[in-house]
Amino acid sequence: MQNKRELSKERVNILLPTLQNRFEKNMNRHEGLEWDKIQSRLEKHPEKLWSLNEMEETGGEPDVIGYDKETGKYIFCDCSPESPKGRRSVCYDSEALESRKEHKPRDSAMGMASGMGIALLTEEQYRALQRLGEFDTKTSSWIAAPPDIRKMGGALFGDRRYGQVFIYHNGAESYYAARGFRGILEV
């Protein structure tokens, strides 16, 4: 029986060329990095390939956006122009989801991210991504909320409007058709 978090060989043979093609078309996101080294690392971590496939299947268009010299890990992030379509209309976390008495969304951003083996971007990571291109010009994306904000019932999201990146607050239980979340994954 195949491990739940491991892709079939057939799916790996589709995913890796997709990731390589995106990597080669967007070299500005990862100057100086080599695909062969990234692929070798991915092949050693099948559970990370599974997570990248989840990102791909939900419309995230994951790509390498960096390399951590201290840990030796490559950093993948959702680089779809808008918040991933398969991850929209979700509230912030399970606590917010449970607090809704009616018109509950199908899931929460934190719950989905955890199930996919990825993390929500921090504000710093979201701003760094926005320096690599223009993202969320028509949508918005939940980002990791600091504990003190979350403790008071709030959550944060970001978008790009008028040529600027904005970080806003909202009740964690809110959800909108145009708000999803972007994930980040270290491999």
Buried (B, 14 or more C-beta within 10 A) or exposed (E): EEEEBEBEEEBBEEBBEBBBEBBEEBEEBBEEBEBEEBBEBBEEBBBBBBBBBBBBEBBBBBBBBBBEEEEEBBBBBBBBEBBBEBBBEBBBBEBBBEBEEEEBBEBBBBBBBBEBBBBBBBBEBBBBBBEBEEBBEEBBBBBBBEEEEBEEBBBBBBBBEEEEBEEEEBBBBBBBEBBBBBBBBBB
